[in-house]
Amino acid sequence: MNLPVQLQQDAEKWASQQGISLEQFILQAVAEKVTALNQQNTEITAPVSPVVHSSTSQHPKVYRKEGILVVETEPINNLDINAFIDEVRTEPINNLDINAFIDEVREERIREQIIQTAIPTPNLYETDFYAWTQEQASLLRQQQWSQLDLGNLIEEIESLGKQQRQELRNRLTVLIGHLLKWEYQPQRRSRSWLATIRVHRRDTLELLKDNPSLKPYLEDALVLAYENGRDLAMGETDLPEQTFPQTCPYNLAEILEDNFYPGEPSELVNEWEGENES
């Protein structure tokens, strides 16, 4: 326990003189006060009976048992506890300022509460994300609103929206990159390129169908996707940078059009479509 410097020094001095610890000294001082009040109470209630106090009542015995400090003194009968507290607060015991001592205890408890509040207990969101999602889903189904982890739920929902935008940009990046390769390196066209164009075009349309609110973001996504798609095409064709336009040569309608393949006509497209028709 942290005591004011002067009080700490005085208490330690008296404890040292008695050959006991500071904690034992404080308990012994309080026990002596209790004994004195008990003696006063006995004299008032039974004035004709002489009171003989044992050595225990004159010198309360303080010792430690199984890690707990024990104070042996006489039982208190008919003690007005409120009066006792008032007197303890106003009257020093063995040069110990009990009033300051009690205030210090109160401040220490407040500090402990602040520390406990400032260090939140880790929850499932931090230790097991999948279990956290299952727990939150269960709470939502049961409509236990007060038990929801709202802060992290809001963060995850916002993150899902960002993931859908990222997915749209990624799909457009691969699609545009392959359209550029298809147009500017026709001699290397392959069924693999054709399949990639068709799959990513279909996936992009499905993504927009499932998330129609992404449509207003398409123009911005196209700008970013073209930069990445252009880099992709340069890296995979080894063609010089100036081969490809600085801005996207295709509009969104063309990019998403099922039959749009820029550049020279290709028999690969006709063969693919013929195979699918048959």
Residue pairs with C-beta under 8 A, 6 or more apart in sequence:
1 104
1 105
1 108
2 104
2 108
3 11
3 100
3 101
3 104
4 100
4 104
7 96
7 97
7 100
7 101
7 104
8 22
10 95
10 96
11 22
11 25
11 26
11 96
12 22
14 25
14 94
14 95
14 96
15 21
15 22
15 24
15 25
18 25
18 28
20 28
20 62
23 69
24 62
24 69
25 94
25 96
26 96
26 101
27 62
27 69
27 71
28 60
28 62
28 71
29 93
29 94
29 96
30 71
30 88
30 93
30 98
31 60
31 62
31 71
31 73
32 60
32 93
32 94
33 87
33 88
33 91
33 93
34 60
34 73
34 76
34 84
35 53
35 57
35 58
35 60
35 73
35 74
37 76
37 79
37 84
37 87
38 57
38 73
38 74
38 75
38 76
38 77
38 79
39 51
39 53
39 57
41 76
41 77
41 78
41 79
42 51
42 77
43 51
45 77
45 78
53 74
54 74
56 72
56 73
56 74
57 73
57 74
60 71
60 72
60 73
61 71
61 72
61 73
62 69
62 70
62 71
62 72
63 69
63 70
63 72
64 70
88 98
89 98
89 99
89 102
90 99
91 98
92 98
123 132
123 149
124 131
124 132
124 135
125 132
125 149
125 152
132 149
132 152
136 148
136 149
136 153
139 147
139 148
140 148
164 207
164 211
164 214
165 214
165 217
165 221
167 207
168 204
168 207
168 208
168 214
168 217
168 218
168 221
169 221
169 224
169 225
169 228
171 200
171 203
171 204
171 207
172 204
172 221
172 222
172 225
172 226
172 229
172 255
173 225
173 228
173 229
173 232
174 196
174 200
174 229
174 232
175 197
175 200
175 201
175 204
175 225
175 229
175 255
176 225
176 226
176 229
176 230
176 248
176 250
176 255
177 228
177 229
177 230
177 231
177 232
177 233
177 236
178 193
178 196
178 197
178 200
178 233
179 197
179 229
179 250
179 255
179 260
179 261
179 262
180 229
180 230
180 233
180 244
181 188
181 193
181 233
181 236
181 237
182 189
182 193
182 194
182 197
182 261
182 262
182 263
182 266
183 262
183 263
184 233
184 237
184 239
184 243
184 244
184 263
185 237
185 239
186 263
186 264
186 266
188 237
189 266
189 268
190 268
191 268
191 272
194 261
194 266
194 268
194 269
194 272
197 261
201 255
201 256
201 258
204 256
205 256
207 214
208 214
208 215
208 218
214 221
218 252
219 252
222 248
222 252
222 255
223 248
226 247
226 248
230 244
233 239
233 244
234 240
234 241
234 243
234 244
237 243
249 262
250 260
250 262
254 260
254 262
259 269
261 269
